[in-house]
Amino acid sequence: MTWPLAANSRTAIPGDGFDGWQNYWNLWWLKTALVDRLATPFYTDLLYYPTGVGLYFHTLNPINGLMTLPVQLAGGLIPAYNAVVLISWTLSGYGMFLLCLWLLGRSDGTEPSPGRGKGKRTAAFVAGLIYTFAPFHMAHLLGHMQVMGVQWIPFYALFLLRGLEERRAGRAWLRDGLLAGLFLTLAGLTDWYFVLYLFLFTGLAVIAFLTMALVTQPGGVAARLRRLAGASPAILAPPVVAGAVFAVLLSPILVPMVKEAMQYSFMVRPVSDLYILSASLMDFLIPNRLHTLFRPESFSWPGNQIAPVSERTIAIGYAPLALAVIAVAWRSKQAALWSAVALFFVLLAMGPALHVGNITMADVPADLAAGADAPGWTPFAALNRLIPFMRISRSVSRYALMVQFSFAVLAGIGLQALLQRALGRGRAVIAAAAALLVLGEYWTAPYPLSPPDTPAFYMQLAQEPGPGAVLNLPMNYDRPGYLLYQTVHQRPLTVAYISRDDPRTLTERAPFLQHLRHLGPDILAGDPADAGMTVLADLGVEYVVLDRYKMPGGEERAVTEALAEGVFAAHAPVYADERVTAYRVASVEPEPYILLGAENWGPLEERSGAPARAVIGDSACFTVRHADDVSGVYVRYRSAPDAEAEPAIHCGADSTRLPFAPQGNSVELDITCGSRHGDAVELCLRAAEPGGLWVEELSLRAR
């Protein structure tokens, strides 16, 4: 299914050459942190140097790095990456096989039924094929290693359901509860999305068991409800134990994540992403978009038209659908839970608006405020309001994983029902036909491969001594290829690519970097090239590298090259070929510049035709670096029209009110007003209320 990966397992990774390199870097960083540095992998100073960055909300999937660490130490990064693929695809199929094997041994999901075993191993095997080779799984092989790791989900479901059943029947259940907690922990160490999915699945499973207990209780409705109320705490014991194991084992990660989420909101993506990355009903019902016979024309088939192909390749497949229909028709009691789970997660995957056909940008509301809840009352929108940590999730269509999971189980149930009614050799024919139809529908070989494309300069740089950082250009958006290059040269990166942009990094706060990021001016006025060399030297940058292959033309190339030429006009490159030009940062007489503080500055926006940033907390500070020849700072600001209090400038221990100015005003601050630290001076603006002050320009006044 992944051919020709087997023939290239030491020279290439599967995928499209984008996010795969981020996960390749994850493996390298885990080894660097744990083996070379004996440090936590959840913080690194090798990205966004020199401040570094936390990786709690980054898709680090540390369990994949830990499992393949021996492979990486013995054979290198590419074999380690491909070992993750091998482990995921084999264990996913095996986990589903074990789950179905257990389920198919019961007549109605409540009591063992050894006599009903005809064809159950064959049916469970086909269910494993459906789960592990599903279009969802194969699509995320394009580069999303954390989403590849779906192998822990069937193991969790197996031990959760078995624990619930054993507890209901009064048998020993603790081992199952503990194992469910272990596999929930492994899922959390792979992808936090999976924890959310399993949390919701657990709720559905508990409801199903309570409903079953209610139906099977003797007596009238009132008596049943009383007995059920008394029995409910006992039935809940296995998931409670599983949750406790998860919370204890992952508390060193969960506690700082919760603290961070309570203090900052950068991990919550724009609400528009929930529309862009949701699923249409047609995405489930069309054939496999990645099928060898249909791609790339299949990428424009009905369904979501705007999400990346990896996020909308979620077809169930017609053979699994047909087997699921048989399961519902012939074994309805056993299929009830899995049908409900499938329907529930279909509705969640469709996001804040239910679409049957195409989803285009015209379906994304234009007036979504930053941080707003998804409007409407679809199941997803309702849960998004009720469960706070759901707002951190972004790729809504990934709920389709649980749809595929449920249909694999239903298909196993349906296939066993067919096999039980077949005679003689007919069973073998049906089983073989089912397996071949599934593999035929899901076929993706030859699967795209990505060999590393590291430019020769980085090979050369790896041989040079020194800890100086590298600034890769262009940087108007994040390129994971720079992470690949770092695994070769192993120097810090000034700008990098992590799953959730952290506004506290210097990318958004330092002049020159701001301009390169946004390909235009920010609120720090002046020619960004004037102090560019000083900024680079202060940040510990040794090399600035321009990669023309990553900016083939247009504004990003014109602006990036112009800024680099402005800074290095008097300096020849130290390396140049048809792709890469590299400059070494020189020692120069420091130029003064303003650096925005790490807290309470809003994102760059346009207000009344000018760049602006809001003060989103009580106060936002900035620092004047190399301030000896600076007399003051010019501030052009605008009060929010609905602000109820005047803004202020915080000078030492005093605050001076600024005139209320919804149409805009300016003030010049004396440099002596700030707090001095060596040749740096810090000044603060006080908004009086969050969002009440917009700053449009900060510029320096010379003595």
N, C-alpha and C positions, 0 to 999 in steps of 0.2 A: 504493500500500500504506500510505502514511502520511497520506493525505488526511484532514483539510484543512490539513495543515502547510504545503503549498506556498502556500496563500492567506493564511497567517498567519506567514510566515517572519520578519517584522520585529517581531511583537507577542507571540509566545508561543513556548514550547519544548514539545516533545512530552513526555508523561509524566504522572505522578500528582501532581506538585507537592511531592515530598519530596526524595529523593536528587538529583534533577535540579538543585536549587539549590546543593547542595554542589559539583557539577561545574561549574556556572555560575560559582561563586566561584573554582574552580580556574583557569578561564580568566582571570578578572580578576586573581587573585593572580600568575599567571605574567607577565602584562603589567606589573603593578605592580612586581614584583621585577626583571625583566630590563630594562624600558624606563625606568621612573620612578626606580628605586633603584640600578640597576646592581649587583644583589646576587644571591646564590644564592636560588632559590625553595624550597629544602629546609629553610629555617628562617624562621619569621615571628614578629614581635613584635606583630602585629595580632590574633592570637588568644591567649587566655589571658594577656592583658596583666596586669601588666608583665613577667612572667617569660618570656613567649613559649613556643614549642613547636617541636620538630623535626617535619618532614613526610616523613621517609624511609619510614615505614610507613603513610603516608596515601595514598589512591588519587589521587595528583596527576595521573596520566597526562599528563606534560609534553609528549609528542609531539603530542597533540591541540591543546594551547595554542600550541605553536610553529607547527604547520601553519596554524592559523587566525588567527595574530597579525595578519597584514595585513588580514584581514576585520574583526577587532575594532577595529583602529586606524582603519579607514575607515568602518565602519558600526555599530559597537557590539557589545555582548555577545550579544544575542539572535541576530543574523545569524551571529556567530561560532559559537555553539552549534549552530545548524542547519547550518552548513557542515561541522561534524564529522560530523553525520548523513549528509549528502550524500557526503562523502569515504568514510566507512566502508561505506555500502551499495553504492556503485559499485565501489570497489576490492576489496571482498570478493567480489563476483560475478566481477569481472575476474580476480582471482587464481585463483579456482577454475576459471574457464574456461581459463586458461593451463596450470594443473596437469593438468587432464583432457586438454587438447589434446595435451600431451606424453605422458601415459600411454597415451592411445588410439592413438598412433602406433607402439606396440610390440606385438608379438604375444603375448609372455608376460612383459613387463616387463624383458626382458634385452637384446633386440636391436631396432634400428629396423626398421620394417616399413611402408614407404611405400605398399605396395599395399593395406593394410588401412585406408584412410582414409575409407571410405564412412560418411557421417553423423557423423564425429567432431566437426566443428565444432558441429553441432546438438546432439549429446549433451553436449558440453562446456558449451554455453550453458545447457541445462536444468540441468546440475549446478550452474552458477553461480547460477541462480534458487533452487535448493533450498538452497544454502549461505547466500546472503545474506538470503533471506526466511524462513528457518527460524523456527519458533516461539521457539526459544532467543534468536535475535538480536532478534526483534521484542519479546519480553518485556522485555529489558534496555533497550530504548528508553524504558521507563517512567522511567528516571532514572540508570542505571548507565553513564555515558559510558565508563568504562574497559573495561567488558565489551562495549560496542558495537564497540570497535576490533579486531574479529576479522580485519581485512583482511590482516595480516602473516603469518598462519598458513599459508595456501596458498602464498605466495611462499617462505617458509622451506622448506616440504616439497618444493616444486619443485626448488629449488637443492640441497637436501641429497640428495635421491634422485638427481638428475642427477649430482651430484658423486660419489656412491657408485658409480653405474653407470660413469661415465667412468673413475674410478680402477680399478675392477675390470677394465675392458676395456683398461687401459694407455694411455688417451687423456688429453688435457689436462683437468685437473679443478680447478686452483687457483682459477680465476675463480668457479666454482660454490661452492666452499668459502667464499670471501670474501663472496660475495653472501648465502649462507646466514647467515653471521655478522652481516651488516648487518641482515637482516630479523629475526634473533633479538634484536638490539639494539633495533630498533624495537618489537618485541613487549614487551621488558622496559620500555621507556619508556611503554608503554601500560598493562600490568597484569602484575604479577609472577606471577599465576596462570598466564598464558600461557607464561612461561618454564618453569615446572614441567611443564606439559602437553607442551611441545615437547622438554624433556629426556627425558621418558618415551617420547614418540613416537620420538625418535632412537634410544633403546635398542632399541625394537621393530624399527625399520628396519634397524639394524646386525645384529641377530639374523637377520632375514629374509635379508639379503644373504650373511651367513656360511653360513646353511643352504643357500641356493641354490648358493653356491660349493662346499659340501661335496657336494651332490647331483650337480653337473655335473662334478666331478673324476673323471678316469679311475682305474682300478685298484680295489684292495680298500679296505675300510673303514680299516684301519690306515694305508695309504699316503695316502688322502684326508685323514685327520686330520693327518698330518705336514705335508702340503703346505698345508692350511688354517691350521695353527698358524704356519707361516712367512709366509703371506699376510695374516693378520689385522691386523698393524700397518699394512700398506699400505692395507687397506680402511678402517681407522679414520681415515685422514688427513683426509678432508673434514670430518667432525664435530669433530675436534680443532682444525682451523683455524677452523671456525665458532665453537667455544667460546672460542678464544683471542681472536678479534676482539671477541666479546661481552665478555669479561673486561677487555680493555684499554680499550675504549670506555666501559664503564660502571663502571670501577674507582673514579672519584671518588664514585660513589653506593654501590657495593657495599661498599667498605672500611668507611665509617662505619656501614652497616647491619649488617655482620657484628660489628663492635665493640659496637654497641648490643645486638644479640641475645645476645651472649656475656655481657653485664653485666646485662641486664634481661630480664624475661619478660612485660612488659605486652602485647606484641604477640601472645602466644599466647592464643587465646580459650578459654573453658571447653569441656571435652570434650562437655558436653551439646549444644553448638551443632552438633557433628558428626552427631548423631542428628537434631536438629530440621531441619537444612538438607541432609539427604541425600535421595536419590531412591528411589522405589519403582519396580519394574519396570513397573507400570501407568502411571506418568507418561510413559514412553516410548511406550506403546501406545494410549493414549486419543487422541481427536481434539484438535486445538489448543484449549487452554483460552481463548485470547484471540480465538477466531473470532467474527466479527461476529454470527453467527446464534445463538451459544450462550451468550455471556457475559451476566450474571454467574453464571447457574446452573452453568456449567461449572467455576467455581472450586471447587465441592464434589464434583466427579467423583472416582472412585476414584484413589488415589495418596496422596501426602503431603498431610495435612490441616492441618498446622501451620506450614509455611514460608510466607513471602510468595509471592504468586502469581507474581512475577517469577522466583523460584527454583525453581518446580515446573512451569513451562510449558516442557517439553522434549520434546514429542511429535515423533516422527520423521516422521509422515505416512504414509498408506497407499500413495500412489503411489510415493514413494521406497522404501518397504519392498518393494513388488512388483517394482520395477526392480532392487533389490538382490538379491532372490531369483533373478531371471533371470540376473544377473551371476554369482552363485555357481554356478548350474546350468550355464550355457553357457560361461563364461570363467573356470573355477575357478582356474587358475594365476595369472592376473592379479589376481583378486579375493581371493586368499588373505591377502595382507598387510592389506588394508583390512578384511576380515572379522575378522581377529585384533585389529586396532586397535579396531574397534567393540566387540567383546566385552570386551576388556580395560578400556576406559573405561566401559562400562556397569557392570561390576563395581565400578570405583572410585567412580563416581557414586552407587552404592547405599550407600557408606559403611561404618561399622563393624558394621552388621547388615543382612542381606539381606532385604528385604521385597518380596513380590509384590503385595500389596494395599495397604490403608491404613496410613499411619504417623500415630500420635496421640501425645499426651504420655505415654500409658501405656507406650509403647515406649521412652521415654527413661529409662535407669537412674537411680534417685534417689540412688545412693551414689557418684557420680563425684567423686573428689577433684580439687581444683583442680590443674591441671598434670599430671594423670595421663594415661598413654597410653590410647588407645581400646582397650577390652578386645576379645577375640576374635581370630580369625585369618582374617578376610576379606582379600581382596587389599589393600583400603584400610588396614585395621588393621595388616597386616604391613608395608606400605611406610611407614606413619606412624611405626612404630618404627625402621625402617632409615634413613630419610631425615630428618634433624633439621629442615630448613627446611620440610618438609611440615606441621609442627605449627602454623606461622603461618597456614596457609590455614584458612578457616572455612566457606565455602559449598561443601560437598562436591558438590552437584548440578551445579555448573558444569563438572565433568568431562564433562557431557553435550555440551559444545561439540565435543569431539573425536569423540563419537558421531555428531553431526550432520555433522561434517566428513567422516568416513569414509563415511557413508551417501550423501552427495552424490557422492563419487567412485564408489562402488558403483553408484549410480543412473545415472551417466554411462556406466559400463561396460555395464550392463544395457540402457540405451537404445540404445547403438551396436550391441549384439548384435541387438536387434530390427530396427533400421534396415537392417542388412546382409542380413537375411533377407526384408525387405519388397520389393515390386515397384512400380515406377512411382510413381504418386501416393500409394500406400499409405505411403511414407516420410513425406510431408508431413502426412498425416492422423495418423500415429502421433506425430510430433514435436509437432504442434499440440495433440493430445489430452494428451500428457504435460505440456507446459507449462501448459495450462489447468487440468488436474487439480491440479498443484502449487500454482498461484496460488489456485485455488479452496479448497484445503485450508488454505492459509496466510493467507487473507484476514483483515485486521484493521481495515480502514477502516470507519467513521471512527475514527481513532486519537485517544485523549484528548490534549488540549493544556492547558498551564498558562501563562496570562499572569501576569506578576509582580503580586503583591498587596501591594506595599510601602505601609504606612500613611503618611498625610500627614505625621505628625510627623517621619519620617526625611527627607522632602524638605525640611522646614523646617530640620532639624538640619544638612543639607548646606550650608546658606547661612551657618551660624554659624562664626566663627573659633574656634580652640582645639583642642588635641590630646587633651582629656579622653576617657576611655574610657566605653563604654556597657555596663551590665549589663542584659541582657534577662531578663525573668521571664515565665513560669515557667522553671525550669532543672532540674527533677527528672529529665528526660532531654533528650537533645540534639535541637534542632530546626534543620534546615538552612535554614529560612526566615530565621533571624537572619543567615546568611551572605549571602543575597540582599540584606537591608537594608544590610549593610555596604558592598556595592558601590555603594550610593547615598550614605550619609552618610560613608563612608571613615574612620571613627574606629576605634580599637582596641576589641576586645570582651573583656570580663573572662572570659566563659565562651563556649565555641564547640563546634563539632561536627567532629571528625576521625575517620578510619576506625578508629583504635586509641586508646582512651582512655589517656592518659599519667598515671599516678598522681602524677607530680612536679609537675603543675600545681596551682595554688592552690585549685581547685575542691574538692579532697578534704582540704585542709590548713588552711584558714582558717575561723574561726568565722563564723557567719551564712551563709557560702556553703555550708558542710557541711550545715547545717540545711535550707537551700533545696534542696540536691541530694537529700537522703534523706527529706525531709518528716518529719523527726524528729531526735532527739538523736544526737550522735556522742559521742566520749569527751571532748570539750571541754565541760565542764559549765558551767551557768549559763544565764541568759536570753540567747539569741543576739542579741536586739535591744539589749542594754545597750551593747555596744561596736560595734554594727553600723555607725554613722556613722563611727566611727574607722577601722574596717577598710576601709570603702569609700574614705575619704579617703587612707589609706595605699596603697591599690591604684591610686590615680589615677583612680577612677571619678568621672565628672562627672554622668552621668544614669543613673537607674534607671527602666526602662520596663516596665510591666505590660501584657501583651497578653491581654485576656479571651477573644479568639477561640481562643487556644492553650491555654486552661484553662477549658473550658466549665462545669466544676463539680466536685464531689467533693472529696476530700482535697487534691489538688494546688492547687485554687483557694483552699480555706479556709486552708490553712497558709501559702501564698505571700502572700495578701493580708494575713493577720494579721501576718506578720513585717514586711512592708513598712510597714504602718500603725504597728507598734511603733517602727520606726526613724524614720519621717517624721511622727509624730503632731503635732508642733508646726510642720510645714512644709506649706504648700499646694502642690499640684502646679503645675508650670509649663505643663502641657498636659494636656487631657483631652477625649476625645470618646467615642462609644459603644463604641469598641474599645480605645483605648490611654489609659493614664494615665502621665504622666512626671513624675519628681521630680528636682530638682537637689540634689546632695550639698552639704551646708553645712559650713562650718568650725565645729568644736566643740572643747571642751577634751578632749584625748585621754584615752581610757579604756584601762587595761591589758587585754591579752588574750594568749592563747597561740596560737602558730602552729606546727603540726607541721612537722618537717623534711622535705626532699624525698626522703630515702633511708630504706629499710628499715622503713617502716610498711606493714603488711599492709592489705588492704581491710577496710572496715567489716563486721563480722559480729555475730551475736547469740550470746553465750555465757552460759549459765545465766540467761537472761532479761534480760540487760543488753547494751548495745552494747559492743563490744570490738574492739581492733586488736592483731594480733600484732606483736612485734618480729621481723622475718624475716631480719635480718642480725646481725652482731656487736653493733651498737648502733644505736639510733634516737634522734634528738635532737629537741628542741623549743625554741622561742624564746619568751621572755616579752617582749612589746613594751610600751614605756612602763612600765618596771618600777620607777620611782623610788618609788612608793608601795606596792610589793609586798614582803612579808616572806618568803614561801615559797610552795611549790607542793605541793598535796595530790595524792598518787598512789594510786589504788586499783588493785591489780594481782592477777593470778592466774598461778601457775606452771603450765605444761602438766603434766598428770599423769605423762607419761612422760619428763619432763625429767630429765636426769642431773646437772645442775649448778645451783647457786643463781644467780639473777639478781643484778645489781649496779647501783648508781647510780654513774655516772662523774662525779666532781667534780674539775675541773681535771686535775691529774696523778694523782689517786688514784681508786681504786674501792672502794666500800663494799658488802659483800654484803648482800642483802636476805634475809629469812627465806624458806625454801622454803614456798610456800603454794598448793597445788592448789585449796583451798577458798576462797581469796581473803584478801587482807590489804591494809593501807594503810600509807603512810609519808608524812611531811611533810619536804620538802627545803628547807633554808635557801637563800634566793636568792643568798647570797654564795658558794654552792658552784659556781655556773656561771661561764662565761666572759662578761665584760661587753664590749659594743660600743656605746658611747654609752648610750642609755637602754634598750638591749635586752640580755637575758641569755640565753645558751644553756646548756641542761642536757641530759645524755644518759643514757639507760637502756641497760645492757649485759645482753644476754640470756644470755651464756655459751655458748649454742648456738642456732642459728636456730630460731625458733618455740617456744622454751622459756619465753617470757614474754608474757602477754596483759595489756594495759592497758585497764581499764574506765572510768577517770575521771581527768582532769587538771583541777584547779581551783586558783584563786589564793587566797592568804591576804593580806589587807590588813595594813599595819603597825599 
